[in-house]
Amino acid sequence: MASYKPSAELAASNMKSFLIGGWPWVWLCCQSVAVVTKTLHLSTMWRFLDNCEPPAKKNKQTSDKRKEKQREYETNKRSLVFKNSWITEFEWLLHDGKCMYCRPCQSAYGPLSVNKLPNRGGFQNYSKGAFVNGCANFKHSALTNHQNSDGHSVAVRHVEARNKPTGTSQAEQTIKQLNKSVFHKLETLFRNAHAIAVNCRPFSDYNWMATLDEKKGMVLGETYRNDKACKQFVTAISDVERERIVAKLSENKFLTVISDGSTDTAILENEVVYCRTARLGQANTYFCAFKTLERGDANCIYQACTTSLVEAIGPNSLAKLVGFAADGASVNTGHANGVIAKLRGKHDSSIIMVKCLVHRLELAYKEALKGAVHDKLVRLLAHIFTLYHKSPLQRTNLRKAFDSVGIPVVMPTRIGGTRWLGHTLLSLEKLWKGYKAIVMHLTNNVEDPNVGPKARGLLKLLQSKAVIHYGHFLQDVLLPLSKLSKVLQNDDSSIYLSHEQLESAKISLTKLEQRPGSCLKSVTDDHESEFQDFGDSAVNTLTKHWKGVLEWQGVDVAMIPTEWDQLKQLLYQNEDIYQMSWQLINRKYKAKVPHILDLVDLILSLPATSAVCERGFSIMKIMKTSLRNKLKASSMTQIMLIRMHSASIEEFDPTPAIHKWNAGSSRRPLFKASIPTKLQTALETAAEETAAAAEVEQAAESDRPSEEERHKDSDSGSVLLSDDMSSDDESADDFEMDIDNESD
């Protein structure tokens, strides 16, 4: 057993051991005390120590200095560029080479929208956001912040709901469960709205058309019986047609914008905008928009063209632009400040200017045919038309003269009014057909004190040998030129087709230099056109000019010359080239020579004329009359879109437009809140039971009709209620009555 040591001896032993072996620990403790003392001295304990000064305070940077320093760093030191990996990371991201865009936000708030969110509830702020109008802040944080924002989340949900297949949304499922007669009422009302738009009738006609339908025995109810409802239906139909056009143009690689300006009855400057594109050898022209301008200068026209393309097709449409077609006005063709100069400077220098060949043909015709005899003939045609057009008495007497000489009545027509050569040719043809009757009538009125002097002057010109010979010669000249003008006015005309027809017209005119034409021969006692194709140098020139656009669309420019040789070999060895079309060539050889055929699509995207705009202005004059001079440009755009691209009245299917309208926020009363609670519960229960029964039946029967066929049946109007709802006619009538009561 160990001996016990007293406490004093133990303390002395421990102290000795500490002094001998623990001196490093003592040194460490001393250092710690010094550090703590210094820290206290520098912080707060200086107030309790003698001969100590307070520590110097650091100068804090202000927020303005920090921001200025950050801006200087961002501007001078940091290089921000767009990273291609962001497109993969952020599926909603769009990039046009200069700015970044958000596809859902543009579709919900911006110009890409087809059925955008209402401008209320805070959404109006998002329409001015950076990712809607273009964001040049190439930071990853900007993308993440936008993705996490509330506005982006709402836009994504909005687009997802809108892009759901027809018949799958909650609103459409509800309307499918409605009584068949209710759906039939909407079909009738939508057909009336479509007919009004197709025939350019005012919205007020919708009221009496509905009244007329009821007098025929149809029951339409009391709702949606005014011009405001008609405008909503027209908007829904227009949106459906616009979506179809966007779907068609989504895969096209090149397009040309076509525009022209005119003044309407309200003395407003308007611009009508079209786009022409081609795919697989098939060229098409689509209506984009009708815009009202503050003034008809280059800036306003440029804004109207670009805005119309973005609204109708999307922001990527400007990157596909290869040409601009318009008339030869300096506001369009100016090299410094014209519309084409702005398009080249702000988008792509390879964009070419296509001057309307019909306008140029008319101007060339007027420039070439000048002289005393031509002026006499023009005055003769103009005065004869005025004499019989403005005087009912002279018109009646001329009809009697036709009966006297025994020839059909052919009244004179005006020589001017438009810029197309066909009017001049028609005026000459009718003059010579009714020549005997006109001469007889003027001869009988030579002594008339009212029209005698004018009749003598016109009769002198009509009997002038020089005027008669020149008139028939001019008719021979106008025959090929008028035919050329009509070909150029076709929507499917293109550069190469126009070139072929122009060569034919030149040959016809050359023949007139050697011998009189058929018309001139009637009052007085071979070159062959060859098919000209593009050669190697032409293909190289086209490829060089549009190299940037072709490469941007994924075309291998280096393969074009090789494929061009291969295509010629395939065509001349295996095909009758005169029986081929570019559509057929694309179907047979697209897989073998895809890149040269993409170049062909680019060429086909270039129109020969802007005559399509003149037809647009004809529609404008029909719709926007003196009684409807307050019609807005947006309504004009919708009506013109339906008239030009919608199906005929006989073939129109209103079902997609009904679903489009029903999915919006303006429908009434066919939306969930207006349906009585009990009926809504019954509808939801019936829908769930129907879905469960459909799954069981589909598993049991392999030959069950497809979803497409069932949807087709529902589109045709065969919308039935559930067994509980359809078995009792009185409950269905009560259901309709409840809807009408709630809507009132």
Secondary structure, DSSP 8 states (H G I E B T S, - for coil): ------HHHHHHHHHHHHHHH-HHHHHHHHHHHHHHHHHHHHTTGGGGSTT-----------HHHHHHHHHHIIIII------THHHHH-TTEEE-SS-EEEHHHHHHTSTT-SS---S-TTHHHHTT-HHHH-B----HHHHHHHHTSHHHHHHHHHHHHHTS-TT-SHHHHHHHTS-HHHHHHHHHHHHHHHHHHHTT--TTHHHHHHHHHHHTT----SSS-SHHHHHHHHHHHHHHHHHHHHHHHTT---EEEEEEEEE-TTS-EEEEEEEEEEETTEEEEEEEEEEEESS-SHHHHHHHHHHHHHHHT-GGGGGGEEEEEE-S-HHHH-TTTSHHHHHHHHT-TT-EEEE-HHHHHHHHHHHHS-SHHHHHHHHHHHHHHHHHHS-HHHHHHHHHHHHHHT--------S-SSS-HHHHHHHHHHHHHTHHHHHHHHHHTTT-TTTHHHHHHHHHHHT-HHHHHHHHHHHHHHHHHHHHHHHHHSTT--HHHHHHHHHHHHHHHHHHHHS--HHHHTT------------HHHHHHHHHHTHHHHHHTT--GGGHHHHHHHHHHHHHHHS-GGG--HHHHHHHHTTTSHHHHHHHHHHHTS-S--HHHHHHHHHHHHHS-GGGTT--HHHHHHHHHHHHHS--TTT---HHHHHHHHTSS---SSSGGGS-HHHHHHHHHHHHHHHHHHHHHHHH-TT---HHHHHHHHHTT-----HHHHT-HHHHHHHHHHHHHHH-
